Amino acid sequence: GERITPFRSRYSVPELHALRDRLADWLVPQRGTVAGAVPKMPVEDRAADTWEPLVIVADLAGGHWPARARAACLAMTRNEVVQDEQTTLKTRLLRDIRRVFNQEAGKEAMRSQDLLAVLIQDAEAPWAEYGTKGLNAYHLANLLRDFGISPANYRFENGRQAKAYARNQFVDAWARYCPDPALSAPTAEVPAHPTRGRPPAPPSGTLPTGPPGGPAGPRPTR
């Protein structure tokens, strides 16, 4: 319900520059004091390197700022971890669904419940323990939403309709986020020691190398 003023460079950037200049006027004289500061950080490694300058500024400000800065650091760092885990999980889901469709060769669509049943049966996958009672139709749709994939009514051979996922919905996402190594084009082998006196012949089926029009390049049109 909050109303937010839109960010406009024309008006907002001068205000931000003024704030930057005020902070610089305050901090520059204290550069020698903070150069050797080693604040207690609530995070480690790369996150600590990123957040340390902000925590130092908060410690200099005093009052409630040291606690607020560290709380913000923890909250935002944890959110990034969750986002990374969700991204990894969603990619895993795409790979597992591709495996299911490959196993069900010839099927162009699968009922949501049938797809879920196969996913949950995989003992090495996390889907049986996902959520409180395992992966369900709502979870599945939610995880696939970012890829633009959603269930739709599909008419099967027996004439009945059901919510289902079609194979062709996943083709683009599979290619973008989890390309199948088995489908990659084989790399042509080049001899380690080519025969002297003449360059090795290019592999069959490849285009000749070099600029178009020969070594001199294409001739300009008069």
C-alpha positions in Angstrom: 0.0 0.0 0.0 3.0 2.4 0.1 3.4 4.9 -2.6 6.9 5.1 -4.0 8.4 8.1 -5.9 9.9 6.8 -9.1 13.7 7.0 -9.6 14.5 9.7 -12.2 18.1 10.4 -13.0 17.4 14.0 -13.8 16.1 14.7 -10.3 17.4 11.9 -8.1 21.1 11.8 -9.2 21.9 15.4 -8.0 20.4 14.5 -4.6 22.5 11.3 -4.4 25.6 13.3 -5.4 24.9 15.8 -2.7 24.6 13.0 -0.2 27.8 11.4 -1.5 29.6 14.7 -1.0 28.4 15.1 2.6 29.6 11.6 3.4 33.0 12.3 1.8 33.4 15.5 3.8 32.7 13.5 7.0 34.8 10.4 6.1 37.9 11.7 4.4 39.4 13.4 7.5 38.9 10.0 9.3 40.6 7.9 6.6 43.7 7.5 8.8 41.6 6.3 11.7 39.7 3.7 9.8 42.5 2.4 7.6 43.5 -0.2 10.1 40.0 -0.9 11.4 39.0 -4.6 11.6 35.3 -4.6 12.6 33.6 -7.7 13.9 31.7 -9.1 10.9 28.6 -11.4 11.0 29.6 -13.0 7.8 32.8 -14.5 6.3 34.9 -14.7 3.1 33.7 -12.7 0.1 30.6 -11.4 1.8 32.8 -10.0 4.6 35.0 -8.3 2.0 32.0 -6.7 0.4 30.3 -5.5 3.6 33.3 -4.5 5.6 33.5 -0.8 4.4 29.8 -0.3 5.1 30.1 -1.8 8.6 33.1 0.5 9.3 31.0 3.5 8.3 28.2 2.3 10.6 30.7 1.9 13.5 31.9 5.4 12.9 28.3 6.7 12.9 27.7 5.0 16.3 24.3 4.8 17.9 22.0 2.2 16.4 23.8 2.1 13.1 26.4 -0.7 14.0 23.5 -3.1 14.9 21.4 -2.1 12.0 24.2 -2.5 9.5 25.1 -6.0 10.7 21.4 -7.0 10.7 21.1 -5.8 7.1 24.3 -7.6 6.1 22.9 -10.9 7.5 19.5 -10.5 6.0 20.7 -9.6 2.5 23.5 -12.2 2.5 21.1 -15.0 3.5 18.6 -13.9 0.9 21.4 -14.2 -1.8 22.2 -17.7 -0.5 18.5 -18.7 -0.8 18.3 -17.3 -4.3 21.4 -19.2 -5.3 19.9 -22.4 -3.9 16.6 -21.9 -5.6 18.4 -21.3 -8.9 20.4 -24.5 -8.5 17.2 -26.4 -7.5 15.2 -25.1 -10.5 18.0 -26.1 -12.9 18.0 -29.6 -11.3 14.3 -29.8 -11.8 14.7 -29.0 -15.5 17.3 -31.8 -15.9 15.1 -34.3 -14.0 12.1 -33.5 -16.2 14.2 -33.9 -19.3 15.2 -37.3 -18.0 11.6 -38.3 -17.4 10.6 -37.3 -20.9 13.5 -39.2 -22.3 12.4 -42.3 -20.4 8.9 -41.8 -21.7 10.0 -41.8 -25.3 7.2 -40.8 -27.7 5.1 -38.9 -25.1 4.6 -35.3 -26.1 2.9 -34.4 -22.9 2.6 -35.8 -19.3 -0.1 -35.2 -16.7 1.1 -33.1 -13.8 0.4 -35.9 -11.4 2.2 -38.5 -13.5 5.2 -36.3 -13.8 5.2 -35.6 -10.1 5.0 -39.3 -9.3 8.0 -40.1 -11.4 10.0 -37.2 -9.9 9.2 -38.2 -6.4 10.2 -41.9 -7.0 13.8 -40.9 -7.6 15.6 -41.7 -4.4 18.6 -39.5 -5.3 16.5 -36.4 -6.0 15.3 -33.9 -3.4 11.7 -34.0 -4.5 10.3 -36.5 -2.0 11.4 -34.2 0.8 10.6 -30.9 -0.8 8.3 -28.8 1.3 6.4 -30.5 4.1 5.0 -33.5 2.2 7.0 -33.6 -0.9 6.8 -31.9 -4.3 3.2 -31.2 -5.3 1.5 -29.6 -8.3 1.6 -26.1 -6.8 5.4 -26.4 -6.0 6.1 -27.7 -9.5 4.2 -24.8 -11.2 5.9 -22.3 -8.9 9.4 -23.6 -9.6 8.9 -23.6 -13.4 7.2 -20.2 -13.5 10.5 -18.3 -14.0 11.1 -20.3 -17.2 7.8 -19.3 -18.6 6.5 -22.9 -18.2 3.0 -23.6 -16.8 0.6 -26.5 -17.0 -2.3 -26.4 -19.4 -5.3 -28.4 -20.4 -4.2 -31.2 -22.7 -6.4 -33.8 -24.4 -4.9 -37.3 -24.3 -5.6 -40.3 -26.5 -8.5 -41.6 -24.4 -10.3 -38.3 -25.0 -9.9 -37.1 -21.4 -8.5 -33.7 -20.6 -6.1 -33.1 -17.7 -3.6 -30.5 -16.6 -0.3 -31.5 -18.2 3.1 -30.3 -19.3 4.1 -30.6 -23.0 7.6 -31.6 -24.0 7.9 -28.6 -26.4 7.4 -26.2 -23.4 10.8 -27.2 -22.1 12.9 -27.2 -25.2 14.0 -23.6 -24.9 14.7 -23.8 -21.1 16.7 -27.0 -21.5 18.8 -25.4 -24.2 19.4 -22.3 -22.2 19.9 -23.5 -18.6 21.0 -27.1 -18.8 22.2 -28.1 -22.3 22.6 -31.8 -22.8 26.3 -32.6 -23.2 25.4 -35.6 -25.3 23.8 -33.3 -27.9 26.9 -31.1 -28.3 28.6 -31.2 -31.6 31.9 -33.2 -31.5 35.1 -31.2 -31.8 37.2 -31.9 -34.8 40.6 -33.2 -34.0 43.6 -31.3 -35.3 46.9 -33.1 -35.7 49.4 -32.1 -33.0 52.3 -32.1 -35.5 51.2 -31.1 -39.0 53.2 -32.4 -42.0 55.9 -29.9 -43.1 55.7 -28.2 -46.4 51.9 -27.8 -46.6 49.2 -26.8 -44.1 46.8 -29.5 -42.7 43.6 -29.8 -44.7 40.5 -28.5 -42.9 38.2 -31.1 -41.4 35.5 -32.2 -43.9 32.3 -30.2 -43.7 33.9 -27.0 -42.4 34.0 -23.6 -44.1 37.3 -22.3 -45.3 39.1 -19.9 -42.9 40.3 -16.4 -43.8 38.7 -13.1 -44.7 35.9 -13.1 -47.3 37.2 -12.4 -50.8 40.6 -13.8 -50.2 43.6 -12.4 -48.3 43.0 -8.9 -49.6 39.4 -8.9 -48.3 36.3 -8.0 -50.2 36.6 -5.5 -52.9 34.7 -2.2 -52.4 31.8 -1.6 -54.7 32.2 1.3 -57.0 
